[in-house]
Amino acid sequence: MKYYIIAGEASGDLHGSNLVKQLKQLDPAADIRSWGGDLMQQAGATVVKHYKELAFMGFVEVLANLRTILRNLDFCKQDIKSFQPDVLVLVDYPGFNLRIAEWGKQQGFKIVYYISPQVWAWKENRVKKIRQCVDKMLCILPFEKAFYHKWNYEVEYVGHPLVGVIKAAKEKPADPPLADKPIIAVLPGSRKQEVSVKLPIMLTMARHFPDYQFVVAQAPSLDDHFLQSLIGQHSNVSMVKNNTYALLRQAKAALVTSGTATLETALFGVPEVVCYKGNPLSYFLAKKLIKVKYISLVNLVMDKPVVTELIQHDLTEDKLLKELSALLQENGKRQQVMADYADLWHKLGEKDASRRAAEVIYDYAVNGA
């Protein structure tokens, strides 16, 4: 069978790569063409557009890059028509993928969406469009099934793919030490425009904790020179590339931007402070539209403030110092966070999400059901 998979971000590349591996097991003759990254390519997909060319986030940033986005949409449609897949699989990345879903449905393609757009956070009325143009929605967060049900749209909860990924990573032999001091992991994200704002504030902690090594996880989309220019002269700050999981296995605490990384950090059992600061106008507009109480997946799944979120004006050196200090003490806040993390594992379930998603996609491609 022929599969066309679109993943537009680093997290989509990770989950897409595991989906590709499972599809290849179920369908050894699978011909998989995709938008994604290095992981999907290594798994056996032909990557025609790398997510590094697609990472635009925030209202202002999207407007500034609108011409590029429209060109990418046109190229994608033509590439899909030329390939003629048996099923079109969309992985998260809603601003782009929902447009492709609508167009793909009009063209008569079978549409499966893996990892639901976060329509429960904003633009709930998007569910009407999703219901019209997405044949199968595969959700990875436990509360999403009930959310869609109230819109009379039945979806399938396959479990969260990170559970299996991180369980396997934790079972591997220990990695060589990344530092000769206790480590605080710094995960600033993958988009230059956001990293340039957040990382300098996150790294102010280095001078307050000289007995710790602050290790910055370098996203594949960020070059060495860019990050080094932000790190500056801090003697107890270093970088690792393509080794985030080894970093989290060794970290005592973490400073993490919003997104999938907050959940990865929690599943590794590392107490964290969630740090977010973006373009002021984009943040103002988002605050007007977004309806959820939290920005981190940890707090959203648990439906309570398990980890502290320092957002926009709250992301200051003083507040970050207070929160990080609390997490580095062996009792109190740190102990409570670790207990909540144990409950998080239980809530996310023990299913092999990538395998289950691949089974649904393969069955639909073959049988149309």
N, C-alpha and C positions, 0 to 999 in steps of 0.2 A: 504494500500500500504506500501511497505518497502522502506525506505530512508536511504542512507548512506551519512553522512555529514562530511567533513573534514575541520576543522578550526585549525590553528596551532599557534595562538597568542591570547593575551588578547582581542584585538579588534574584532578578529574573533569569540571569545567566546561570546562577547556581541551581535554582529549582528546575530550569529548563534542561540543564545537563543531566540531572538525575531522571527526569522524565524521558529524555532521549535514550538513556541506558536501559530503562525498563521497556520502552517501546521496541528497542532492538532485541531484547530477550524474547518478547512476545511475538515479534514479527521480524525474524532475521533478515528478510529481504526489504525491510523498510527503507524508503528513500526519503530522507528528511532534509528539507531546505529551511533555513531559519535566519532570523535576525537575533543576534545575541552577542556572545563573546567567546573568549578562549576556552572556557569550560565546555560549552556546547560543541565547539569544534572538536575538542579532544574526545568528547563522548561519541562522535561520529556524525554530527550534523554538518551540512555545508552552510557556512555562515556567509551571507551575502551583504550584510550591513552590521557593523560593530556598534554595540551600545555606546561606546565612547563618543560617537557622532550624534547621539540622540539625547544626551542628558541635559534637558532644559527643565528647570523647575521654578515655579513661582510665576505670578501673572506678568510681572514686568519682563522677566527673562524670556517667557514664551513670546510676548509681543515683539521683543527685540530680535528674536530668531524666527519670526513667523514665515519668512520666505523659505528658509531652509526646511522648516517643518512641512510646508506645503509641497516642496519638491520631493521630500522623503515619502509623503503620502502617495504622490503620483507614481514614483518609482516602485513603491510597494505593490500598488494595484496592478501595474503592468507585469511585475515579476510573478505575482500570484497567477494572473491570467495565463502567462506563458507556461508556468509549471503545472497548472491544473491539478491541485492536490485533491485527494479523496476526503480530507478533512483539514480545516483551518483551525489551528490551536493558538489562542491568544493568552499570553501570560502577563497578568497584571497590566501596568502601563496604560491606564484607562484613557487619557486624553487622546492618544493615538489609536489604541486598539478598538475603542468603541466606534470610531469613524470607519475603521476597516471592517468591523463586524456588520455595520449597517450596509456598507457597500457590498461586502461578501455575500450577505443574505440575498440582496437584489440580484447578484450574479448566479445564485443557486448553489453556493458552496455550503457544506455542512460546517457549522460553527460551534466550537467548544471553547469555553472560557475557563481557564485554570488559574486560580487565585483571583477571587472576585475583586472588582474595583471597590473602593471603600465608599460606596454610595450611602452607607449608613452614617457616614461622617458629614456628608454634604451632598446636595443635589439628589435628594431621595427620589425625585420625579424621574431621574435617569432609569429607574427600574422599569418604567413603561417601555422605554426604548430597548433595554436589555431583554425584556420579555418578548419583544417583537423580533429581535435579530439574533439572539443567542439561543441555540438549540439546547445546549447543556451547560449549566453553570456548576463548576466544581469549587466548593468553598473549603478554606483551610482554617477558619476561625470558628469556634463552637457556637457563638451567638448568631452567626450569619444565617443559618438555616431558619431560625425563628423570625429573623428580620424579613427575609424574602417571603416567608409563608404569609405574613400579614398583607403582602402585596399579591397574594394568590399566585405565586410563582414558586414552584417546587424545585429545589436545588439539592445537590448531593454534597454532604460534608465528608471529605476524604481523610481528614486529619491534617496536621501541620507537617510539611516535609522536613522542617528543621529538626523535628524530634529524632527521626532516623539518622539524619546527617550527623547530628551532634553526639548521639549515642555511639555511633561508629567511631567518631573522632576521639571520644573519651576512652575508648577501649584500646586505642593504639598505644604502642610503647612510648614512654616519656621522651620528649624532645630534649636536645641539649639546652642547657640554661641560656636564656637570652641576655642575662645580666648577672653581675655578682652582688646585686642589691635586691631587696624586695621590689616587685614591679607594680607600677600603676599603668594600666593600659589606657591609651588615648585613641578613640575611634572617631575621627572628625568627619567622616562621610566621604563621598566620592565626587562632589561637584565643586569645582574651583571657586565659584562665586560665594558659596556658603562657607567652605573651609577657610577661605581668606578672612572671613569675619569671625568665625568661632574659635579656630585653633589658637590664635594669640591669647585669647582670654583663658582657654583651657590650660595653656602652658604657663600661665602665671603661677600655677600651683607648684611648679618645679622649684622655685626659690623658697617656698614655704616648707617643702619636704625634701631637704637635701640628702636624707638617708634612703630615699627611694629613687629608682630609675623609672623615668617616664618614657614609655615606648609607644611611639606613634605607629598605628597600622596604616600603611600606605596603600590606598586603593589603586588598582591597575590604571585607572584613568588619570592619576596624578603623577607628574614627572618629578624626579629627584630634586631638580633645581628649585621648582616651585615650593615644595615642602621645606627644603633646607633654608630657603629665604625667610620662611615663617618661624622656623625653629631658632634661628639666630645663634647666639653664643651660649645657650644653656648647656652646662657641662654634664648634667644628668638627664639629658633628653637624647634619645636615639630613635631610629626608624626600623621597621621590618616590612618587607614586601612579600606578598603572597604567603603570609605565615600568620594570619590573624588568629586561627584556632590554636596554634602553639602558644601564641601570646596570651590568649584568654585562659588556657590551661595553667599558666604560670602566674597570672595576675592576682594581686591581693584585693584590688579594687579597680574601677574603670570609670572614665569620663567618656560618655557615648552620645553621639548625635542621635536624633530621632530616626525611626525606620526599623528595618529588619535587625540591625545591629543591637538594638535594645533587647530584643528577644533572644538573639544568639548569646549575648552576654549573660542573661539570666539563666538560660539553660546550661551554661557552663558553671553556674553557681558563683558568679562574680558580682558582689554588690556594686551598684553603679549609680552615678548621677547622670541624668539625661540633660544634655545641653543643646539648646537650639537658639539661633539668632540668624535672621535672614534679612532680605531687602525690606526696609520699613514699610514701603507701600504694599508690597506683596503680603507682608504680615498683617497689615491693617485690613486689607481686603479679605484675606483668609479668615481672620477672626470674625468678620461680619457674616461669613457664610458657613463656617464649620460648626457643627452642632455637638460634637463629642466633648466629654469632660476632660479627656487626657490626650496627649499626642503620642505616648509610648505604647507599643503593643502589649507590654507587660501589664500596665495598668488597665488597658482596655479589656484584655482577656480576664483579668482578676476582678474588674469592676471596682477597684479601690486604689488609693495611692501607695502602691508597694514601693516604688522608687520615686525619688524626688525629681521633679521636672523644673528646670530653670530655663524659662522661655523669654526670649527677646530682652526686655529691660531687666528682668530678674537674673539674667546671666551676667553676674558681676563677680569680680575677684573675691569680695568679702563673703558673698553668699555661697560661692563655690567652695571656699576655704572651710566654712562652717559645715557644709554637707559632707565633704570629703573627710574631714577630721572625724566626724561621727561614724562614718563607715569603716574607718581604720581601727576603731576600738573594738575589742573582741566581744563586748556585750552590748546591750541596748539596741540601737538602731540596726546594727549589723546582724545581730541574732534574729531580729524580727524579719528582716529582708530574706535571710536564708530559709526561715520557716515558710514564708510565702512562696519562695521559689519551688519548694517541694510540692506545694499545692498546684502551682502552675503546670508542672509536669503532668499531674493527674488530669487537669482540665483539658490539656491539649491531646490527651489520648495516646494510645500505644500503636495505632495503625501505621502501616507503611504507606504514607500518603502518595509517594511517587509511584509505587506499584499499583495502588488502587486507581489513581488517575489514569495511568497508562492502560489499565484494563478497560476502563470506561471508554477512553478515546479509541482504542483498537476495536472494541466491540461495535462502537458507533460507526467507525469507518467501514467495517466489514458488513454489518447487518443493518445499519441505520436505525439502531434502537439502543 
